[in-house]
Amino acid sequence: MNKEELALEKVREALAALAIETNKPPSERTFLKDEQAELIRKTLERMAHQLEQKSLPPAKERERSLGRIICDSWPLDCRLGELLIDAENTYRLL
C-alpha cells in the first residue's frame, strides 16, 4: 500500500467513525455539535475526493482545520478525535 492509499484508508475510517457518532442521538453526543460534524464530514469528503482523483493541492494549501476543532473543545481521550487527526496528518504529509 502506498502513502496515498494509506491516507485514503485513514480518511475513510475517520468518515465511518464520524457517521457512527453522528447517528447517536444528540443527547449522547457530549462533545460533537451538528455544525462541527457537518464541517468535519465535508472536509473529510473533500480530502477523500482529492486522494481518489490524485489531485492533491500543494502541501501548504491542504486541509488543516480538524486538529484545531478537536483540540479546542473535545476530550483528550476521544477515539474519533484521534482518527481525525491521524487522517488529516497522513493526508497533509503526502
PyMOL Python script that loads the backbone (N, CA, C, O; Angstrom):
from pymol import cmd

cmd.read_pdbstr("""\
ATOM      1  N   MET A   1       0.848  -1.172   0.000  1.00  0.00           N
ATOM      2  CA  MET A   1       0.000   0.000   0.000  1.00  0.00           C
ATOM      3  C   MET A   1       0.900   1.244   0.000  1.00  0.00           C
ATOM      4  O   MET A   1       1.795   1.380   0.835  1.00  0.00           O
ATOM      5  N   ASN A   2       0.644   2.141  -0.949  1.00  0.00           N
ATOM      6  CA  ASN A   2       1.454   3.367  -0.998  1.00  0.00           C
ATOM      7  C   ASN A   2       0.875   4.421  -0.040  1.00  0.00           C
ATOM      8  O   ASN A   2      -0.164   4.205   0.583  1.00  0.00           O
ATOM      9  N   LYS A   3       1.555   5.545   0.063  1.00  0.00           N
ATOM     10  CA  LYS A   3       1.169   6.588   1.022  1.00  0.00           C
ATOM     11  C   LYS A   3      -0.214   7.161   0.726  1.00  0.00           C
ATOM     12  O   LYS A   3      -0.985   7.437   1.645  1.00  0.00           O
ATOM     13  N   GLU A   4      -0.523   7.339  -0.550  1.00  0.00           N
ATOM     14  CA  GLU A   4      -1.829   7.886  -0.914  1.00  0.00           C
ATOM     15  C   GLU A   4      -2.952   6.920  -0.544  1.00  0.00           C
ATOM     16  O   GLU A   4      -3.998   7.339  -0.050  1.00  0.00           O
ATOM     17  N   GLU A   5      -2.735   5.640  -0.783  1.00  0.00           N
ATOM     18  CA  GLU A   5      -3.746   4.636  -0.428  1.00  0.00           C
ATOM     19  C   GLU A   5      -3.931   4.571   1.084  1.00  0.00           C
ATOM     20  O   GLU A   5      -5.055   4.429   1.566  1.00  0.00           O
ATOM     21  N   LEU A   6      -2.840   4.674   1.829  1.00  0.00           N
ATOM     22  CA  LEU A   6      -2.921   4.673   3.291  1.00  0.00           C
ATOM     23  C   LEU A   6      -3.703   5.898   3.776  1.00  0.00           C
ATOM     24  O   LEU A   6      -4.555   5.782   4.657  1.00  0.00           O
ATOM     25  N   ALA A   7      -3.417   7.061   3.206  1.00  0.00           N
ATOM     26  CA  ALA A   7      -4.138   8.271   3.582  1.00  0.00           C
ATOM     27  C   ALA A   7      -5.629   8.130   3.286  1.00  0.00           C
ATOM     28  O   ALA A   7      -6.465   8.512   4.105  1.00  0.00           O
ATOM     29  N   LEU A   8      -5.961   7.583   2.120  1.00  0.00           N
ATOM     30  CA  LEU A   8      -7.367   7.399   1.753  1.00  0.00           C
ATOM     31  C   LEU A   8      -8.047   6.429   2.719  1.00  0.00           C
ATOM     32  O   LEU A   8      -9.189   6.651   3.123  1.00  0.00           O
ATOM     33  N   GLU A   9      -7.362   5.378   3.082  1.00  0.00           N
ATOM     34  CA  GLU A   9      -7.915   4.414   4.037  1.00  0.00           C
ATOM     35  C   GLU A   9      -8.200   5.092   5.385  1.00  0.00           C
ATOM     36  O   GLU A   9      -9.247   4.861   5.990  1.00  0.00           O
ATOM     37  N   LYS A  10      -7.277   5.918   5.842  1.00  0.00           N
ATOM     38  CA  LYS A  10      -7.464   6.600   7.117  1.00  0.00           C
ATOM     39  C   LYS A  10      -8.594   7.617   7.044  1.00  0.00           C
ATOM     40  O   LYS A  10      -9.351   7.765   8.004  1.00  0.00           O
ATOM     41  N   VAL A  11      -8.720   8.314   5.932  1.00  0.00           N
ATOM     42  CA  VAL A  11      -9.822   9.266   5.761  1.00  0.00           C
ATOM     43  C   VAL A  11     -11.153   8.517   5.762  1.00  0.00           C
ATOM     44  O   VAL A  11     -12.111   8.972   6.389  1.00  0.00           O
ATOM     45  N   ARG A  12     -11.229   7.401   5.086  1.00  0.00           N
ATOM     46  CA  ARG A  12     -12.464   6.616   5.057  1.00  0.00           C
ATOM     47  C   ARG A  12     -12.803   6.065   6.442  1.00  0.00           C
ATOM     48  O   ARG A  12     -13.970   6.033   6.832  1.00  0.00           O
ATOM     49  N   GLU A  13     -11.787   5.634   7.179  1.00  0.00           N
ATOM     50  CA  GLU A  13     -12.008   5.144   8.543  1.00  0.00           C
ATOM     51  C   GLU A  13     -12.550   6.270   9.426  1.00  0.00           C
ATOM     52  O   GLU A  13     -13.454   6.048  10.232  1.00  0.00           O
ATOM     53  N   ALA A  14     -12.006   7.464   9.276  1.00  0.00           N
ATOM     54  CA  ALA A  14     -12.486   8.610  10.045  1.00  0.00           C
ATOM     55  C   ALA A  14     -13.920   8.961   9.653  1.00  0.00           C
ATOM     56  O   ALA A  14     -14.731   9.288  10.520  1.00  0.00           O
ATOM     57  N   LEU A  15     -14.242   8.899   8.372  1.00  0.00           N
ATOM     58  CA  LEU A  15     -15.617   9.162   7.922  1.00  0.00           C
ATOM     59  C   LEU A  15     -16.592   8.151   8.523  1.00  0.00           C
ATOM     60  O   LEU A  15     -17.691   8.517   8.941  1.00  0.00           O
ATOM     61  N   ALA A  16     -16.192   6.889   8.564  1.00  0.00           N
ATOM     62  CA  ALA A  16     -17.052   5.848   9.138  1.00  0.00           C
ATOM     63  C   ALA A  16     -17.273   6.090  10.633  1.00  0.00           C
ATOM     64  O   ALA A  16     -18.393   5.958  11.127  1.00  0.00           O
ATOM     65  N   ALA A  17     -16.211   6.440  11.346  1.00  0.00           N
ATOM     66  CA  ALA A  17     -16.329   6.710  12.782  1.00  0.00           C
ATOM     67  C   ALA A  17     -17.203   7.947  13.027  1.00  0.00           C
ATOM     68  O   ALA A  17     -17.984   7.982  13.978  1.00  0.00           O
ATOM     69  N   LEU A  18     -17.066   8.943  12.174  1.00  0.00           N
ATOM     70  CA  LEU A  18     -17.893  10.147  12.288  1.00  0.00           C
ATOM     71  C   LEU A  18     -19.368   9.798  12.066  1.00  0.00           C
ATOM     72  O   LEU A  18     -20.240  10.297  12.777  1.00  0.00           O
ATOM     73  N   ALA A  19     -19.639   8.953  11.091  1.00  0.00           N
ATOM     74  CA  ALA A  19     -21.025   8.551  10.818  1.00  0.00           C
ATOM     75  C   ALA A  19     -21.628   7.828  12.019  1.00  0.00           C
ATOM     76  O   ALA A  19     -22.791   8.047  12.357  1.00  0.00           O
ATOM     77  N   ILE A  20     -20.849   6.977  12.658  1.00  0.00           N
ATOM     78  CA  ILE A  20     -21.330   6.274  13.858  1.00  0.00           C
ATOM     79  C   ILE A  20     -21.673   7.278  14.949  1.00  0.00           C
ATOM     80  O   ILE A  20     -22.723   7.185  15.585  1.00  0.00           O
ATOM     81  N   GLU A  21     -20.785   8.229  15.156  1.00  0.00           N
ATOM     82  CA  GLU A  21     -21.004   9.238  16.199  1.00  0.00           C
ATOM     83  C   GLU A  21     -22.219  10.116  15.882  1.00  0.00           C
ATOM     84  O   GLU A  21     -23.015  10.409  16.773  1.00  0.00           O
ATOM     85  N   THR A  22     -22.365  10.531  14.643  1.00  0.00           N
ATOM     86  CA  THR A  22     -23.476  11.431  14.299  1.00  0.00           C
ATOM     87  C   THR A  22     -24.822  10.701  14.255  1.00  0.00           C
ATOM     88  O   THR A  22     -25.871  11.345  14.286  1.00  0.00           O
ATOM     89  N   ASN A  23     -24.803   9.375  14.184  1.00  0.00           N
ATOM     90  CA  ASN A  23     -26.057   8.622  14.223  1.00  0.00           C
ATOM     91  C   ASN A  23     -26.586   8.447  15.638  1.00  0.00           C
ATOM     92  O   ASN A  23     -27.711   7.989  15.835  1.00  0.00           O
ATOM     93  N   LYS A  24     -25.770   8.813  16.622  1.00  0.00           N
ATOM     94  CA  LYS A  24     -26.236   8.772  18.007  1.00  0.00           C
ATOM     95  C   LYS A  24     -27.195   9.936  18.237  1.00  0.00           C
ATOM     96  O   LYS A  24     -27.086  10.974  17.585  1.00  0.00           O
ATOM     97  N   PRO A  25     -28.125   9.764  19.157  1.00  0.00           N
ATOM     98  CA  PRO A  25     -28.999  10.903  19.495  1.00  0.00           C
ATOM     99  C   PRO A  25     -28.155  12.067  20.035  1.00  0.00           C
ATOM    100  O   PRO A  25     -27.148  11.839  20.705  1.00  0.00           O
ATOM    101  N   PRO A  26     -28.554  13.292  19.752  1.00  0.00           N
ATOM    102  CA  PRO A  26     -27.780  14.451  20.231  1.00  0.00           C
ATOM    103  C   PRO A  26     -27.494  14.418  21.733  1.00  0.00           C
ATOM    104  O   PRO A  26     -26.462  14.918  22.178  1.00  0.00           O
ATOM    105  N   SER A  27     -28.390  13.840  22.503  1.00  0.00           N
ATOM    106  CA  SER A  27     -28.194  13.789  23.958  1.00  0.00           C
ATOM    107  C   SER A  27     -27.019  12.896  24.354  1.00  0.00           C
ATOM    108  O   SER A  27     -26.471  13.039  25.447  1.00  0.00           O
ATOM    109  N   GLU A  28     -26.631  11.974  23.468  1.00  0.00           N
ATOM    110  CA  GLU A  28     -25.499  11.085  23.746  1.00  0.00           C
ATOM    111  C   GLU A  28     -24.183  11.625  23.191  1.00  0.00           C
ATOM    112  O   GLU A  28     -23.122  11.062  23.460  1.00  0.00           O
ATOM    113  N   ARG A  29     -24.242  12.704  22.424  1.00  0.00           N
ATOM    114  CA  ARG A  29     -23.035  13.322  21.867  1.00  0.00           C
ATOM    115  C   ARG A  29     -22.644  14.506  22.749  1.00  0.00           C
ATOM    116  O   ARG A  29     -23.152  15.614  22.576  1.00  0.00           O
ATOM    117  N   THR A  30     -21.754  14.264  23.675  1.00  0.00           N
ATOM    118  CA  THR A  30     -21.421  15.308  24.639  1.00  0.00           C
ATOM    119  C   THR A  30     -20.475  16.363  24.082  1.00  0.00           C
ATOM    120  O   THR A  30     -20.423  17.474  24.610  1.00  0.00           O
ATOM    121  N   PHE A  31     -19.734  16.047  23.038  1.00  0.00           N
ATOM    122  CA  PHE A  31     -18.726  16.995  22.550  1.00  0.00           C
ATOM    123  C   PHE A  31     -18.893  17.384  21.090  1.00  0.00           C
ATOM    124  O   PHE A  31     -18.333  18.398  20.672  1.00  0.00           O
ATOM    125  N   LEU A  32     -19.625  16.637  20.311  1.00  0.00           N
ATOM    126  CA  LEU A  32     -19.731  16.882  18.873  1.00  0.00           C
ATOM    127  C   LEU A  32     -21.045  17.583  18.550  1.00  0.00           C
ATOM    128  O   LEU A  32     -22.122  17.011  18.716  1.00  0.00           O
ATOM    129  N   LYS A  33     -20.947  18.795  18.098  1.00  0.00           N
ATOM    130  CA  LYS A  33     -22.131  19.552  17.696  1.00  0.00           C
ATOM    131  C   LYS A  33     -22.443  19.265  16.229  1.00  0.00           C
ATOM    132  O   LYS A  33     -21.558  18.898  15.456  1.00  0.00           O
ATOM    133  N   ASP A  34     -23.705  19.436  15.860  1.00  0.00           N
ATOM    134  CA  ASP A  34     -24.118  19.157  14.477  1.00  0.00           C
ATOM    135  C   ASP A  34     -23.323  19.978  13.465  1.00  0.00           C
ATOM    136  O   ASP A  34     -22.940  19.468  12.412  1.00  0.00           O
ATOM    137  N   GLU A  35     -23.076  21.245  13.781  1.00  0.00           N
ATOM    138  CA  GLU A  35     -22.331  22.110  12.857  1.00  0.00           C
ATOM    139  C   GLU A  35     -20.896  21.602  12.672  1.00  0.00           C
ATOM    140  O   GLU A  35     -20.363  21.602  11.563  1.00  0.00           O
ATOM    141  N   GLN A  36     -20.286  21.174  13.774  1.00  0.00           N
ATOM    142  CA  GLN A  36     -18.937  20.621  13.692  1.00  0.00           C
ATOM    143  C   GLN A  36     -18.928  19.343  12.866  1.00  0.00           C
ATOM    144  O   GLN A  36     -18.056  19.154  12.018  1.00  0.00           O
ATOM    145  N   ALA A  37     -19.886  18.476  13.109  1.00  0.00           N
ATOM    146  CA  ALA A  37     -19.967  17.210  12.392  1.00  0.00           C
ATOM    147  C   ALA A  37     -20.076  17.440  10.890  1.00  0.00           C
ATOM    148  O   ALA A  37     -19.425  16.754  10.102  1.00  0.00           O
ATOM    149  N   GLU A  38     -20.898  18.404  10.497  1.00  0.00           N
ATOM    150  CA  GLU A  38     -21.078  18.696   9.072  1.00  0.00           C
ATOM    151  C   GLU A  38     -19.795  19.251   8.456  1.00  0.00           C
ATOM    152  O   GLU A  38     -19.415  18.858   7.354  1.00  0.00           O
ATOM    153  N   LEU A  39     -19.136  20.151   9.153  1.00  0.00           N
ATOM    154  CA  LEU A  39     -17.869  20.703   8.678  1.00  0.00           C
ATOM    155  C   LEU A  39     -16.807  19.608   8.546  1.00  0.00           C
ATOM    156  O   LEU A  39     -16.078  19.563   7.555  1.00  0.00           O
ATOM    157  N   ILE A  40     -16.725  18.747   9.525  1.00  0.00           N
ATOM    158  CA  ILE A  40     -15.751  17.652   9.501  1.00  0.00           C
ATOM    159  C   ILE A  40     -16.061  16.698   8.358  1.00  0.00           C
ATOM    160  O   ILE A  40     -15.159  16.285   7.629  1.00  0.00           O
ATOM    161  N   ARG A  41     -17.339  16.346   8.198  1.00  0.00           N
ATOM    162  CA  ARG A  41     -17.723  15.421   7.119  1.00  0.00           C
ATOM    163  C   ARG A  41     -17.348  16.000   5.757  1.00  0.00           C
ATOM    164  O   ARG A  41     -16.777  15.300   4.922  1.00  0.00           O
ATOM    165  N   LYS A  42     -17.663  17.262   5.530  1.00  0.00           N
ATOM    166  CA  LYS A  42     -17.336  17.899   4.243  1.00  0.00           C
ATOM    167  C   LYS A  42     -15.822  17.949   4.022  1.00  0.00           C
ATOM    168  O   LYS A  42     -15.350  17.727   2.907  1.00  0.00           O
ATOM    169  N   THR A  43     -15.075  18.236   5.064  1.00  0.00           N
ATOM    170  CA  THR A  43     -13.617  18.284   4.954  1.00  0.00           C
ATOM    171  C   THR A  43     -13.060  16.919   4.599  1.00  0.00           C
ATOM    172  O   THR A  43     -12.223  16.801   3.704  1.00  0.00           O
ATOM    173  N   LEU A  44     -13.515  15.888   5.292  1.00  0.00           N
ATOM    174  CA  LEU A  44     -13.037  14.527   5.011  1.00  0.00           C
ATOM    175  C   LEU A  44     -13.441  14.079   3.610  1.00  0.00           C
ATOM    176  O   LEU A  44     -12.649  13.443   2.915  1.00  0.00           O
ATOM    177  N   GLU A  45     -14.647  14.396   3.193  1.00  0.00           N
ATOM    178  CA  GLU A  45     -15.099  14.020   1.847  1.00  0.00           C
ATOM    179  C   GLU A  45     -14.263  14.724   0.777  1.00  0.00           C
ATOM    180  O   GLU A  45     -13.940  14.130  -0.252  1.00  0.00           O
ATOM    181  N   ARG A  46     -13.918  15.978   1.018  1.00  0.00           N
ATOM    182  CA  ARG A  46     -13.070  16.717   0.077  1.00  0.00           C
ATOM    183  C   ARG A  46     -11.674  16.072   0.014  1.00  0.00           C
ATOM    184  O   ARG A  46     -11.099  15.927  -1.065  1.00  0.00           O
ATOM    185  N   MET A  47     -11.145  15.695   1.166  1.00  0.00           N
ATOM    186  CA  MET A  47      -9.845  15.034   1.199  1.00  0.00           C
ATOM    187  C   MET A  47      -9.897  13.696   0.450  1.00  0.00           C
ATOM    188  O   MET A  47      -9.002  13.383  -0.335  1.00  0.00           O
ATOM    189  N   ALA A  48     -10.938  12.920   0.696  1.00  0.00           N
ATOM    190  CA  ALA A  48     -11.090  11.631   0.022  1.00  0.00           C
ATOM    191  C   ALA A  48     -11.187  11.810  -1.489  1.00  0.00           C
ATOM    192  O   ALA A  48     -10.569  11.067  -2.251  1.00  0.00           O
ATOM    193  N   HIS A  49     -11.962  12.793  -1.911  1.00  0.00           N
ATOM    194  CA  HIS A  49     -12.114  13.052  -3.348  1.00  0.00           C
ATOM    195  C   HIS A  49     -10.760  13.409  -3.979  1.00  0.00           C
ATOM    196  O   HIS A  49     -10.416  12.896  -5.045  1.00  0.00           O
ATOM    197  N   GLN A  50     -10.014  14.265  -3.336  1.00  0.00           N
ATOM    198  CA  GLN A  50      -8.702  14.648  -3.863  1.00  0.00           C
ATOM    199  C   GLN A  50      -7.766  13.438  -3.940  1.00  0.00           C
ATOM    200  O   GLN A  50      -7.007  13.292  -4.899  1.00  0.00           O
ATOM    201  N   LEU A  51      -7.825  12.586  -2.938  1.00  0.00           N
ATOM    202  CA  LEU A  51      -6.970  11.386  -2.946  1.00  0.00           C
ATOM    203  C   LEU A  51      -7.409  10.410  -4.036  1.00  0.00           C
ATOM    204  O   LEU A  51      -6.571   9.834  -4.730  1.00  0.00           O
ATOM    205  N   GLU A  52      -8.718  10.225  -4.187  1.00  0.00           N
ATOM    206  CA  GLU A  52      -9.231   9.319  -5.223  1.00  0.00           C
ATOM    207  C   GLU A  52      -8.883   9.813  -6.620  1.00  0.00           C
ATOM    208  O   GLU A  52      -8.549   9.017  -7.497  1.00  0.00           O
ATOM    209  N   GLN A  53      -8.961  11.124  -6.828  1.00  0.00           N
ATOM    210  CA  GLN A  53      -8.682  11.705  -8.134  1.00  0.00           C
ATOM    211  C   GLN A  53      -7.195  11.959  -8.365  1.00  0.00           C
ATOM    212  O   GLN A  53      -6.777  12.346  -9.456  1.00  0.00           O
ATOM    213  N   LYS A  54      -6.410  11.734  -7.316  1.00  0.00           N
ATOM    214  CA  LYS A  54      -4.962  12.004  -7.385  1.00  0.00           C
ATOM    215  C   LYS A  54      -4.711  13.458  -7.793  1.00  0.00           C
ATOM    216  O   LYS A  54      -3.860  13.760  -8.630  1.00  0.00           O
ATOM    217  N   SER A  55      -5.488  14.342  -7.166  1.00  0.00           N
ATOM    218  CA  SER A  55      -5.387  15.767  -7.473  1.00  0.00           C
ATOM    219  C   SER A  55      -5.202  16.576  -6.190  1.00  0.00           C
ATOM    220  O   SER A  55      -6.007  17.448  -5.864  1.00  0.00           O
ATOM    221  N   LEU A  56      -4.134  16.269  -5.480  1.00  0.00           N
ATOM    222  CA  LEU A  56      -3.866  16.962  -4.225  1.00  0.00           C
ATOM    223  C   LEU A  56      -3.387  18.383  -4.482  1.00  0.00           C
ATOM    224  O   LEU A  56      -2.597  18.621  -5.395  1.00  0.00           O
ATOM    225  N   PRO A  57      -3.863  19.321  -3.683  1.00  0.00           N
ATOM    226  CA  PRO A  57      -3.331  20.679  -3.786  1.00  0.00           C
ATOM    227  C   PRO A  57      -1.904  20.707  -3.237  1.00  0.00           C
ATOM    228  O   PRO A  57      -1.480  19.747  -2.593  1.00  0.00           O
ATOM    229  N   PRO A  58      -1.165  21.776  -3.475  1.00  0.00           N
ATOM    230  CA  PRO A  58       0.168  21.883  -2.885  1.00  0.00           C
ATOM    231  C   PRO A  58       0.087  21.712  -1.363  1.00  0.00           C
ATOM    232  O   PRO A  58      -0.929  22.043  -0.752  1.00  0.00           O
ATOM    233  N   ALA A  59       1.136  21.206  -0.770  1.00  0.00           N
ATOM    234  CA  ALA A  59       1.138  20.865   0.657  1.00  0.00           C
ATOM    235  C   ALA A  59       0.659  22.009   1.548  1.00  0.00           C
ATOM    236  O   ALA A  59      -0.082  21.772   2.502  1.00  0.00           O
ATOM    237  N   LYS A  60       1.063  23.224   1.261  1.00  0.00           N
ATOM    238  CA  LYS A  60       0.695  24.358   2.109  1.00  0.00           C
ATOM    239  C   LYS A  60      -0.783  24.714   2.006  1.00  0.00           C
ATOM    240  O   LYS A  60      -1.301  25.447   2.848  1.00  0.00           O
ATOM    241  N   GLU A  61      -1.465  24.208   0.988  1.00  0.00           N
ATOM    242  CA  GLU A  61      -2.882  24.528   0.784  1.00  0.00           C
ATOM    243  C   GLU A  61      -3.819  23.417   1.242  1.00  0.00           C
ATOM    244  O   GLU A  61      -5.034  23.530   1.076  1.00  0.00           O
ATOM    245  N   ARG A  62      -3.281  22.359   1.808  1.00  0.00           N
ATOM    246  CA  ARG A  62      -4.114  21.233   2.225  1.00  0.00           C
ATOM    247  C   ARG A  62      -4.825  21.526   3.541  1.00  0.00           C
ATOM    248  O   ARG A  62      -4.403  22.376   4.325  1.00  0.00           O
ATOM    249  N   GLU A  63      -5.911  20.800   3.759  1.00  0.00           N
ATOM    250  CA  GLU A  63      -6.747  20.972   4.950  1.00  0.00           C
ATOM    251  C   GLU A  63      -5.921  20.906   6.233  1.00  0.00           C
ATOM    252  O   GLU A  63      -5.012  20.086   6.362  1.00  0.00           O
ATOM    253  N   ARG A  64      -6.256  21.789   7.182  1.00  0.00           N
ATOM    254  CA  ARG A  64      -5.581  21.809   8.472  1.00  0.00           C
ATOM    255  C   ARG A  64      -6.534  22.153   9.603  1.00  0.00           C
ATOM    256  O   ARG A  64      -6.081  22.507  10.691  1.00  0.00           O
ATOM    257  N   SER A  65      -7.793  22.065   9.390  1.00  0.00           N
ATOM    258  CA  SER A  65      -8.747  22.582  10.376  1.00  0.00           C
ATOM    259  C   SER A  65      -9.187  21.571  11.426  1.00  0.00           C
ATOM    260  O   SER A  65      -9.639  21.971  12.499  1.00  0.00           O
ATOM    261  N   LEU A  66      -9.072  20.289  11.157  1.00  0.00           N
ATOM    262  CA  LEU A  66      -9.637  19.303  12.067  1.00  0.00           C
ATOM    263  C   LEU A  66      -8.960  19.306  13.430  1.00  0.00           C
ATOM    264  O   LEU A  66      -9.636  19.250  14.457  1.00  0.00           O
ATOM    265  N   GLY A  67      -7.656  19.371  13.448  1.00  0.00           N
ATOM    266  CA  GLY A  67      -6.939  19.377  14.718  1.00  0.00           C
ATOM    267  C   GLY A  67      -7.327  20.547  15.599  1.00  0.00           C
ATOM    268  O   GLY A  67      -7.398  20.413  16.821  1.00  0.00           O
ATOM    269  N   ARG A  68      -7.574  21.677  14.995  1.00  0.00           N
ATOM    270  CA  ARG A  68      -7.969  22.870  15.759  1.00  0.00           C
ATOM    271  C   ARG A  68      -9.338  22.681  16.407  1.00  0.00           C
ATOM    272  O   ARG A  68      -9.541  23.055  17.562  1.00  0.00           O
ATOM    273  N   ILE A  69     -10.254  22.112  15.676  1.00  0.00           N
ATOM    274  CA  ILE A  69     -11.594  21.863  16.214  1.00  0.00           C
ATOM    275  C   ILE A  69     -11.505  20.908  17.403  1.00  0.00           C
ATOM    276  O   ILE A  69     -12.118  21.136  18.446  1.00  0.00           O
ATOM    277  N   ILE A  70     -10.745  19.857  17.231  1.00  0.00           N
ATOM    278  CA  ILE A  70     -10.653  18.815  18.247  1.00  0.00           C
ATOM    279  C   ILE A  70      -9.942  19.326  19.496  1.00  0.00           C
ATOM    280  O   ILE A  70     -10.431  19.136  20.609  1.00  0.00           O
ATOM    281  N   CYS A  71      -8.814  19.960  19.323  1.00  0.00           N
ATOM    282  CA  CYS A  71      -8.034  20.446  20.466  1.00  0.00           C
ATOM    283  C   CYS A  71      -8.772  21.521  21.243  1.00  0.00           C
ATOM    284  O   CYS A  71      -8.556  21.678  22.444  1.00  0.00           O
ATOM    285  N   ASP A  72      -9.632  22.254  20.575  1.00  0.00           N
ATOM    286  CA  ASP A  72     -10.333  23.365  21.209  1.00  0.00           C
ATOM    287  C   ASP A  72     -11.366  22.910  22.231  1.00  0.00           C
ATOM    288  O   ASP A  72     -11.501  23.527  23.288  1.00  0.00           O
ATOM    289  N   SER A  73     -12.094  21.841  21.930  1.00  0.00           N
ATOM    290  CA  SER A  73     -13.233  21.542  22.801  1.00  0.00           C
ATOM    291  C   SER A  73     -13.526  20.061  23.043  1.00  0.00           C
ATOM    292  O   SER A  73     -14.491  19.741  23.736  1.00  0.00           O
ATOM    293  N   TRP A  74     -12.727  19.156  22.496  1.00  0.00           N
ATOM    294  CA  TRP A  74     -13.026  17.736  22.646  1.00  0.00           C
ATOM    295  C   TRP A  74     -12.220  17.132  23.791  1.00  0.00           C
ATOM    296  O   TRP A  74     -11.160  17.654  24.138  1.00  0.00           O
ATOM    297  N   PRO A  75     -12.706  16.038  24.386  1.00  0.00           N
ATOM    298  CA  PRO A  75     -11.933  15.368  25.438  1.00  0.00           C
ATOM    299  C   PRO A  75     -10.640  14.773  24.869  1.00  0.00           C
ATOM    300  O   PRO A  75     -10.584  14.390  23.700  1.00  0.00           O
ATOM    301  N   LEU A  76      -9.619  14.701  25.697  1.00  0.00           N
ATOM    302  CA  LEU A  76      -8.317  14.206  25.242  1.00  0.00           C
ATOM    303  C   LEU A  76      -8.341  12.732  24.864  1.00  0.00           C
ATOM    304  O   LEU A  76      -7.553  12.308  24.018  1.00  0.00           O
ATOM    305  N   ASP A  77      -9.202  11.959  25.454  1.00  0.00           N
ATOM    306  CA  ASP A  77      -9.238  10.515  25.208  1.00  0.00           C
ATOM    307  C   ASP A  77     -10.289  10.101  24.177  1.00  0.00           C
ATOM    308  O   ASP A  77     -10.792   8.979  24.221  1.00  0.00           O
ATOM    309  N   CYS A  78     -10.612  10.981  23.273  1.00  0.00           N
ATOM    310  CA  CYS A  78     -11.657  10.740  22.275  1.00  0.00           C
ATOM    311  C   CYS A  78     -11.093   9.965  21.079  1.00  0.00           C
ATOM    312  O   CYS A  78     -10.218  10.468  20.374  1.00  0.00           O
ATOM    313  N   ARG A  79     -11.579   8.764  20.852  1.00  0.00           N
ATOM    314  CA  ARG A  79     -11.099   7.927  19.739  1.00  0.00           C
ATOM    315  C   ARG A  79     -11.390   8.576  18.391  1.00  0.00           C
ATOM    316  O   ARG A  79     -10.545   8.529  17.496  1.00  0.00           O
ATOM    317  N   LEU A  80     -12.552   9.173  18.225  1.00  0.00           N
ATOM    318  CA  LEU A  80     -12.873   9.844  16.968  1.00  0.00           C
ATOM    319  C   LEU A  80     -11.870  10.958  16.699  1.00  0.00           C
ATOM    320  O   LEU A  80     -11.406  11.121  15.570  1.00  0.00           O
ATOM    321  N   GLY A  81     -11.538  11.715  17.719  1.00  0.00           N
ATOM    322  CA  GLY A  81     -10.554  12.783  17.565  1.00  0.00           C
ATOM    323  C   GLY A  81      -9.203  12.247  17.106  1.00  0.00           C
ATOM    324  O   GLY A  81      -8.555  12.840  16.243  1.00  0.00           O
ATOM    325  N   GLU A  82      -8.779  11.127  17.683  1.00  0.00           N
ATOM    326  CA  GLU A  82      -7.511  10.505  17.280  1.00  0.00           C
ATOM    327  C   GLU A  82      -7.545  10.099  15.810  1.00  0.00           C
ATOM    328  O   GLU A  82      -6.576  10.315  15.081  1.00  0.00           O
ATOM    329  N   LEU A  83      -8.658   9.510  15.375  1.00  0.00           N
ATOM    330  CA  LEU A  83      -8.785   9.082  13.975  1.00  0.00           C
ATOM    331  C   LEU A  83      -8.756  10.279  13.030  1.00  0.00           C
ATOM    332  O   LEU A  83      -8.122  10.228  11.976  1.00  0.00           O
ATOM    333  N   LEU A  84      -9.440  11.352  13.405  1.00  0.00           N
ATOM    334  CA  LEU A  84      -9.482  12.538  12.551  1.00  0.00           C
ATOM    335  C   LEU A  84      -8.105  13.179  12.426  1.00  0.00           C
ATOM    336  O   LEU A  84      -7.688  13.549  11.328  1.00  0.00           O
ATOM    337  N   ILE A  85      -7.410  13.309  13.526  1.00  0.00           N
ATOM    338  CA  ILE A  85      -6.071  13.916  13.492  1.00  0.00           C
ATOM    339  C   ILE A  85      -5.111  13.044  12.701  1.00  0.00           C
ATOM    340  O   ILE A  85      -4.304  13.558  11.927  1.00  0.00           O
ATOM    341  N   ASP A  86      -5.188  11.736  12.886  1.00  0.00           N
ATOM    342  CA  ASP A  86      -4.313  10.821  12.143  1.00  0.00           C
ATOM    343  C   ASP A  86      -4.588  10.917  10.637  1.00  0.00           C
ATOM    344  O   ASP A  86      -3.652  10.964   9.838  1.00  0.00           O
ATOM    345  N   ALA A  87      -5.853  10.948  10.254  1.00  0.00           N
ATOM    346  CA  ALA A  87      -6.211  11.053   8.831  1.00  0.00           C
ATOM    347  C   ALA A  87      -5.709  12.370   8.247  1.00  0.00           C
ATOM    348  O   ALA A  87      -5.129  12.394   7.161  1.00  0.00           O
ATOM    349  N   GLU A  88      -5.933  13.461   8.970  1.00  0.00           N
ATOM    350  CA  GLU A  88      -5.511  14.764   8.472  1.00  0.00           C
ATOM    351  C   GLU A  88      -3.983  14.842   8.358  1.00  0.00           C
ATOM    352  O   GLU A  88      -3.457  15.339   7.362  1.00  0.00           O
ATOM    353  N   ASN A  89      -3.285  14.355   9.367  1.00  0.00           N
ATOM    354  CA  ASN A  89      -1.813  14.408   9.321  1.00  0.00           C
ATOM    355  C   ASN A  89      -1.241  13.556   8.191  1.00  0.00           C
ATOM    356  O   ASN A  89      -0.307  13.973   7.507  1.00  0.00           O
ATOM    357  N   THR A  90      -1.796  12.372   7.997  1.00  0.00           N
ATOM    358  CA  THR A  90      -1.326  11.493   6.919  1.00  0.00           C
ATOM    359  C   THR A  90      -1.550  12.167   5.570  1.00  0.00           C
ATOM    360  O   THR A  90      -0.676  12.134   4.703  1.00  0.00           O
ATOM    361  N   TYR A  91      -2.707  12.772   5.396  1.00  0.00           N
ATOM    362  CA  TYR A  91      -3.051  13.487   4.150  1.00  0.00           C
ATOM    363  C   TYR A  91      -2.105  14.671   3.937  1.00  0.00           C
ATOM    364  O   TYR A  91      -1.567  14.850   2.844  1.00  0.00           O
ATOM    365  N   ARG A  92      -1.907  15.468   4.970  1.00  0.00           N
ATOM    366  CA  ARG A  92      -1.065  16.669   4.826  1.00  0.00           C
ATOM    367  C   ARG A  92       0.395  16.360   4.516  1.00  0.00           C
ATOM    368  O   ARG A  92       1.069  17.143   3.847  1.00  0.00           O
ATOM    369  N   LEU A  93       0.884  15.221   4.999  1.00  0.00           N
ATOM    370  CA  LEU A  93       2.296  14.891   4.837  1.00  0.00           C
ATOM    371  C   LEU A  93       2.628  14.203   3.514  1.00  0.00           C
ATOM    372  O   LEU A  93       3.778  13.825   3.292  1.00  0.00           O
ATOM    373  N   LEU A  94       1.658  14.037   2.648  1.00  0.00           N
ATOM    374  CA  LEU A  94       1.927  13.391   1.341  1.00  0.00           C
ATOM    375  C   LEU A  94       2.810  14.296   0.484  1.00  0.00           C
ATOM    376  O   LEU A  94       3.149  13.939  -0.644  1.00  0.00           O
TER     377      LEU A  94
END
""", "prot")
cmd.dss("prot")
cmd.show_as("cartoon", "prot")
cmd.util.cbc("prot")
cmd.orient("prot")
